[in-house]
Amino acid sequence: MQRAIAKSKFIRIQTRKARLVADLVRGLPIEDALFQLSFCPMKPARHIKKTLDSAIANGELQHDMRRDGMVVSEIRIDKGPHMKRAKSKSRGGRAPILKRTSHITVVVAEKEEK
């Protein structure tokens, strides 16, 4: 079974929110996944769609896979590093702010014939 992988790293999106969008398209055929992502109003959908497009292109160019025979076999959203910032508080104090990042990995594979 042929597999094509695409990764996007250091995306400025919280991991928890991106996993909600990733659950929408995990296991779907390519056309359904693209349709679902293009109409999803959440911000991570845009980044996952770009990574999915890259994985599709990798499959077509490197592995000679057909677009209509592909399925999203795996989507993984991993934690990236935090950017640490601070917000001023009363009496000279500070409150930490963590700006979180994510790593997105999309794997597409050919449909298994039964």
C-alpha positions as CSV (number, residue, x, y, z in Angstrom):
1,M,0.0,0.0,0.0
2,Q,1.5,3.3,-1.1
3,R,1.6,6.2,1.4
4,A,2.4,9.8,1.0
5,I,3.3,12.1,3.9
6,A,3.2,15.9,4.3
7,K,4.2,17.9,7.4
8,S,3.7,21.5,8.5
9,K,5.7,22.6,11.5
10,F,5.5,25.5,14.0
11,I,1.9,26.5,13.0
12,R,0.6,29.1,15.4
13,I,-2.5,27.2,16.4
14,Q,-3.4,25.5,19.7
15,T,-3.1,21.7,19.5
16,R,-6.5,21.1,21.1
17,K,-8.4,23.2,18.6
18,A,-6.5,21.7,15.6
19,R,-7.4,18.2,16.8
20,L,-11.1,19.0,16.7
21,V,-10.8,19.8,13.0
22,A,-8.5,16.8,12.3
23,D,-11.2,14.5,13.7
24,L,-13.6,15.7,11.0
25,V,-11.6,14.3,8.1
26,R,-9.7,11.3,9.5
27,G,-10.5,8.3,7.4
28,L,-12.4,10.1,4.7
29,P,-11.8,9.9,0.9
30,I,-9.8,12.9,-0.4
31,E,-12.7,14.7,-2.1
32,D,-14.9,14.5,1.0
33,A,-12.1,15.7,3.2
34,L,-11.4,18.7,1.0
35,F,-15.1,19.6,0.9
36,Q,-15.3,19.3,4.7
37,L,-12.3,21.5,5.3
38,S,-13.2,24.1,2.8
39,F,-16.5,24.8,4.6
40,C,-15.3,24.5,8.2
41,P,-15.2,27.9,9.8
42,M,-12.4,27.1,12.3
43,K,-8.9,28.6,11.7
44,P,-7.0,25.2,11.8
45,A,-9.0,24.0,8.8
46,R,-7.1,26.3,6.5
47,H,-3.7,24.9,7.6
48,I,-4.8,21.3,7.6
49,K,-6.2,21.8,4.1
50,K,-2.9,23.2,2.9
51,T,-1.0,20.2,4.4
52,L,-3.6,17.8,2.9
53,D,-3.1,19.4,-0.6
54,S,0.7,18.9,-0.2
55,A,0.2,15.3,0.8
56,I,-2.0,14.7,-2.3
57,A,0.6,16.3,-4.6
58,N,3.3,14.2,-3.0
59,G,1.3,11.1,-3.7
60,E,0.6,12.0,-7.3
61,L,4.1,13.0,-8.2
62,Q,6.3,10.7,-6.1
63,H,4.2,7.5,-5.9
64,D,2.0,7.7,-9.0
65,M,-1.2,7.4,-6.9
66,R,-4.5,8.4,-8.4
67,R,-6.4,11.2,-6.7
68,D,-9.8,9.5,-6.7
69,G,-8.3,6.4,-5.1
70,M,-6.8,8.1,-2.1
71,V,-8.0,8.3,1.4
72,V,-6.8,10.2,4.5
73,S,-5.3,7.4,6.5
74,E,-3.8,9.4,9.3
75,I,-3.8,13.0,10.6
76,R,-1.6,13.7,13.6
77,I,-1.5,17.0,15.5
78,D,1.6,17.2,17.8
79,K,2.6,19.9,20.2
80,G,5.3,22.3,19.2
81,P,7.3,24.7,21.3
82,H,5.7,27.6,23.2
83,M,6.5,31.2,22.7
84,K,6.7,32.7,26.1
85,R,5.3,36.2,26.6
86,A,4.2,38.2,29.7
87,K,1.4,40.6,30.5
88,S,1.9,43.3,33.1
89,K,-0.1,43.0,36.3
90,S,-0.7,45.2,39.3
91,R,2.1,46.1,41.7
92,G,4.9,45.4,39.2
93,G,3.9,41.7,38.8
94,R,3.6,39.8,35.6
95,A,1.4,37.0,34.3
96,P,2.8,34.4,31.8
97,I,1.2,34.0,28.4
98,L,2.0,30.9,26.4
99,K,1.6,31.2,22.6
100,R,1.3,27.6,21.6
101,T,2.4,26.0,18.3
102,S,1.5,22.7,16.5
103,H,3.0,20.3,14.1
104,I,0.6,18.8,11.6
105,T,1.3,15.5,9.9
106,V,-1.0,14.2,7.1
107,V,-0.7,10.7,5.6
108,V,-2.7,9.7,2.5
109,A,-2.9,6.2,1.2
110,E,-4.6,4.3,-1.5
111,K,-8.0,2.7,-0.7
112,E,-7.8,-0.9,0.2
113,E,-9.7,-3.1,-2.2
114,K,-11.9,-5.6,-0.6
